[in-house]
Amino acid sequence: MAEDAPHGPSSRQLDPKKVDAIVEATLRTTPADSTHWSTRTMAKAHGVSHATVQRIWDAHGLQPHRVETFKLSKDKRFVEKLTDVVGVYLNPPDKAVVLCVDEKTQVQALDRTQPGLPMKKGRCGTMTHDYRRNGTTCLFAAMNLLEGKVIGSCYPRHRNTEFLKFLRKINREVPQKLAIHLILDNYGTHGHPNVKMWLEKHPRFALHFTPTSSSWLNLVERWFGEITRKRIRRGVFKSVPELVAAIEEYILLYNENPKPFVWTKKAEDIAKKVARCKAVTETVH
């Protein structure tokens, strides 16, 4: 049986000027009633089929329906902090442990309003779109750079008091013969006077701060993504203690077979890429 003829000419049959016009319109313009082009609105504007527009976009790597978020750091000491943190990742100090530390705040204990249906052949599991909020907890975590193991604790709040409790926990669990290097962000709690006073009395701790707006530089964020996807997001928790118990169980099981995240990118390569991004955004705007 013969196949139906395509609606409209293919991208190969189009005048190259028409292809260039569609590419240029995709990159430089928007429709009057929308923030971005669809294949059908672009097809209507240029008198071709939407399949032709799709082929042109595929050939030029264009995806107007997608957008990625970003935020460039404005930290005046960006290169200095970047070099320091990446240097610790690539060349961990001897007789020391490197811990990537951060807090996952406002973790919600959510209970669905109705029981879901289990997965079966031909149907995925179901959950109600609405839920009951049963309180929150703050997860403090320190991930060992080389081993991947995680020291974790949940606290009701996110203050310097709780951070000091977590530092004491780290101090107890890491062998006294080892120095401790912490990778941290610039949250005010980490530089609180009470924290500084405690650190002065515990000189084996050394702090390395990531640049502002650079959470991607702290490897524990990768682990937060893991626990969120595997244990929290689809969990059903009727209380905060139930949520905390689930988090503690996950950490216990994870530490039985930890998988460290390996950093490979050099600081100078990252700095060059950030500089290019800044140059592009300044040119565009």
C-alpha positions as CSV (number, residue, x, y, z in Angstrom):
1,M,0.0,0.0,0.0
2,A,1.4,3.4,-0.9
3,E,2.1,5.8,1.9
4,D,0.2,9.1,2.1
5,A,2.0,12.0,0.7
6,P,3.4,14.4,3.4
7,H,1.5,17.6,3.9
8,G,3.7,20.3,2.5
9,P,7.3,20.1,1.2
10,S,10.0,18.6,3.3
11,S,12.9,20.6,4.7
12,R,15.1,19.2,1.9
13,Q,12.7,20.5,-0.8
14,L,12.4,24.0,0.7
15,D,14.2,27.0,-0.6
16,P,17.2,27.4,1.6
17,K,16.1,31.0,2.2
18,K,12.8,29.7,3.6
19,V,14.8,27.4,6.0
20,D,17.0,30.3,7.0
21,A,13.9,32.5,7.6
22,I,12.3,29.9,9.9
23,V,15.5,29.4,11.8
24,E,16.0,33.2,12.2
25,A,12.3,33.7,13.2
26,T,12.7,30.9,15.8
27,L,15.8,32.5,17.3
28,R,14.9,36.2,17.1
29,T,11.2,36.6,17.3
30,T,8.1,35.5,19.2
31,P,4.4,35.2,18.2
32,A,2.1,38.1,19.2
33,D,0.1,35.9,21.6
34,S,2.8,33.7,23.1
35,T,6.2,33.6,24.7
36,H,7.6,31.1,22.1
37,W,6.8,29.4,18.8
38,S,5.2,26.0,18.4
39,T,5.5,24.0,15.2
40,R,2.0,24.9,14.2
41,T,2.2,28.6,14.8
42,M,5.5,28.8,12.9
43,A,4.1,26.6,10.1
44,K,1.1,29.0,9.7
45,A,3.4,32.1,9.7
46,H,5.6,30.6,6.9
47,G,3.1,28.6,4.8
48,V,4.6,25.2,5.5
49,S,3.5,22.1,7.3
50,H,4.2,21.7,11.1
51,A,6.1,18.5,10.2
52,T,8.4,20.5,8.0
53,V,9.0,23.0,10.9
54,Q,9.8,20.1,13.2
55,R,12.4,18.7,10.7
56,I,14.0,22.1,10.4
57,W,14.2,22.5,14.2
58,D,15.6,19.0,14.6
59,A,18.2,19.7,12.0
60,H,19.3,22.9,13.7
61,G,19.0,21.7,17.3
62,L,16.1,24.1,18.1
63,Q,13.7,23.4,21.0
64,P,11.6,26.6,21.6
65,H,9.2,24.7,24.0
66,R,12.1,24.0,26.4
67,V,13.9,26.4,28.7
68,E,16.6,25.8,31.3
69,T,17.1,27.8,34.4
70,F,20.4,29.4,35.5
71,K,21.9,32.0,37.8
72,L,25.4,33.3,37.4
73,S,27.2,34.1,40.6
74,K,28.0,37.7,41.3
75,D,30.4,36.8,44.1
76,K,33.5,39.1,43.8
77,R,35.6,36.3,45.1
78,F,34.1,33.7,42.7
79,V,37.4,32.5,41.2
80,E,39.1,32.4,44.5
81,K,36.4,30.3,46.2
82,L,35.9,28.1,43.1
83,T,39.7,27.4,43.0
84,D,39.7,26.6,46.7
85,V,36.8,24.1,46.6
86,V,37.7,22.4,43.4
87,G,41.3,22.1,44.7
88,V,40.1,20.2,47.7
89,Y,38.0,18.0,45.5
90,L,40.8,17.1,43.1
91,N,43.6,17.0,45.7
92,P,42.1,16.0,49.1
93,P,44.5,16.8,51.9
94,D,46.4,14.0,53.6
95,K,45.4,12.7,57.0
96,A,42.0,14.5,56.7
97,V,38.4,13.9,55.8
98,V,36.5,16.1,53.3
99,L,32.8,16.5,54.1
100,C,30.3,18.3,51.8
101,V,27.8,19.9,54.2
102,D,24.5,21.5,53.7
103,E,20.9,21.6,55.0
104,K,17.7,20.5,53.2
105,T,15.2,22.8,54.9
106,Q,11.4,22.6,55.2
107,V,11.2,18.9,54.2
108,Q,7.4,18.3,54.4
109,A,5.7,15.4,56.0
110,L,2.9,14.9,53.4
111,D,0.0,12.5,53.7
112,R,-2.3,12.0,50.7
113,T,-6.0,12.7,51.1
114,Q,-7.0,9.3,49.7
115,P,-5.2,5.9,49.3
116,G,-3.6,5.4,45.9
117,L,-3.9,2.5,43.6
118,P,-1.0,0.0,43.2
119,M,0.9,-0.4,39.9
120,K,-0.3,-3.3,37.7
121,K,0.2,-4.4,34.1
122,G,-0.8,-1.6,31.8
123,R,-1.3,1.0,34.6
124,C,1.2,2.9,36.7
125,G,0.7,3.5,40.4
126,T,-1.5,6.4,41.4
127,M,-1.5,9.2,44.1
128,T,-3.9,11.9,44.8
129,H,-2.7,15.4,43.6
130,D,-3.7,16.9,46.9
131,Y,-2.3,16.2,50.4
132,R,-2.3,17.0,54.0
133,R,0.6,18.9,55.5
134,N,1.8,17.3,58.8
135,G,4.7,19.6,59.6
136,T,8.3,19.9,58.5
137,T,11.8,18.9,59.4
138,C,15.3,20.2,58.4
139,L,17.8,17.6,57.2
140,F,21.5,18.4,57.9
141,A,23.9,16.2,55.9
142,A,27.6,15.8,55.6
143,M,28.8,13.6,52.7
144,N,32.3,12.1,52.8
145,L,34.0,13.1,49.5
146,L,36.0,9.9,49.1
147,E,33.8,7.3,50.7
148,G,30.4,8.6,49.8
149,K,29.1,7.9,53.4
150,V,26.7,10.4,54.9
151,I,26.4,11.7,58.4
152,G,22.9,13.1,58.8
153,S,20.5,14.5,61.4
154,C,17.0,16.0,61.4
155,Y,16.2,19.1,63.5
156,P,12.9,21.0,63.9
157,R,14.6,24.3,62.9
158,H,17.5,25.7,60.9
159,R,19.5,28.0,63.2
160,N,23.1,28.3,64.4
161,T,22.0,26.2,67.5
162,E,21.1,23.3,65.3
163,F,24.2,23.7,63.1
164,L,26.4,23.6,66.2
165,K,24.7,20.4,67.3
166,F,25.5,18.9,63.9
167,L,29.1,20.1,64.1
168,R,29.4,18.3,67.5
169,K,27.9,15.2,65.9
170,I,30.6,15.3,63.1
171,N,33.3,15.9,65.7
172,R,32.2,12.8,67.6
173,E,31.9,10.5,64.5
174,V,35.1,11.5,62.7
175,P,38.3,9.9,64.2
176,Q,40.2,12.4,66.3
177,K,43.4,11.8,64.4
178,L,41.9,13.3,61.2
179,A,41.5,16.9,60.3
180,I,38.1,17.9,59.0
181,H,37.6,20.0,55.8
182,L,34.0,21.2,55.3
183,I,32.6,22.4,52.0
184,L,29.8,24.9,52.8
185,D,27.6,27.6,51.3
186,N,27.4,31.2,52.5
187,Y,24.3,30.9,54.6
188,G,24.4,33.2,57.6
189,T,24.2,30.3,60.1
190,H,27.6,28.9,58.9
191,G,29.3,32.2,59.9
192,H,27.4,33.0,63.1
193,P,29.6,34.3,66.0
194,N,28.6,31.3,68.1
195,V,29.8,29.0,65.3
196,K,33.1,30.9,64.9
197,M,33.7,30.7,68.6
198,W,33.1,26.9,68.6
199,L,35.4,26.5,65.6
200,E,38.2,28.4,67.3
201,K,38.2,25.8,70.1
202,H,38.2,23.0,67.5
203,P,41.1,23.8,65.2
204,R,40.9,20.5,63.3
205,F,38.0,22.0,61.4
206,A,38.7,24.0,58.2
207,L,35.9,25.6,56.2
208,H,35.8,26.1,52.5
209,F,33.0,28.3,51.2
210,T,31.4,28.0,47.8
211,P,30.7,31.2,45.8
212,T,27.2,32.7,46.2
213,S,24.5,31.2,43.9
214,S,26.7,28.1,43.3
215,S,25.0,25.3,45.1
216,W,26.0,23.0,42.1
217,L,29.5,23.2,43.5
218,N,28.6,21.3,46.7
219,L,28.4,17.6,46.0
220,V,26.0,16.9,48.8
221,E,23.3,18.5,46.6
222,R,23.6,15.5,44.4
223,W,22.8,13.3,47.4
224,F,19.9,15.5,48.4
225,G,18.5,14.8,44.9
226,E,18.9,11.1,45.4
227,I,17.0,11.0,48.7
228,T,14.3,13.3,47.4
229,R,13.7,11.1,44.4
230,K,14.0,7.8,46.0
231,R,12.4,8.3,49.5
232,I,10.7,11.6,50.1
233,R,8.8,12.8,47.0
234,R,6.5,9.8,46.7
235,G,6.5,9.0,50.4
236,V,3.3,9.2,52.6
237,F,4.0,10.5,56.1
238,K,1.3,10.9,58.7
239,S,3.6,12.8,61.1
240,V,7.1,14.4,61.3
241,P,8.5,11.6,63.4
242,E,7.4,9.2,60.6
243,L,9.2,11.3,58.1
244,V,12.4,11.5,60.2
245,A,12.3,7.8,60.7
246,A,12.2,7.2,56.9
247,I,15.1,9.6,56.4
248,E,17.2,7.9,59.1
249,E,16.4,4.5,57.6
250,Y,17.4,5.7,54.1
251,I,20.7,7.0,55.4
252,L,21.4,3.8,57.2
253,L,20.7,1.7,54.1
254,Y,22.6,4.1,51.9
255,N,25.7,3.9,54.0
256,E,25.8,0.1,53.7
257,N,26.8,0.6,50.0
258,P,27.7,4.2,49.4
259,K,28.6,5.6,46.0
260,P,30.7,8.7,46.0
261,F,30.2,11.4,43.4
262,V,33.5,12.0,41.6
263,W,34.4,15.6,40.7
264,T,36.4,15.8,37.4
265,K,36.2,19.4,36.1
266,K,39.1,21.8,36.6
267,A,38.6,25.2,38.2
268,E,40.1,27.0,35.2
269,D,37.7,25.3,32.8
270,I,34.7,26.3,34.9
271,A,35.9,29.9,35.3
272,K,36.3,30.2,31.5
273,K,32.8,28.8,30.9
274,V,31.3,31.2,33.4
275,A,33.1,34.1,31.9
276,R,31.7,33.2,28.4
277,C,28.2,32.9,29.9
278,K,28.6,36.4,31.5
279,A,29.8,37.8,28.2
280,V,26.8,36.4,26.3
281,T,24.2,37.6,28.8
282,E,25.8,41.1,28.8
283,T,25.8,41.2,25.0
284,V,22.2,40.0,24.7
285,H,20.9,42.4,27.3
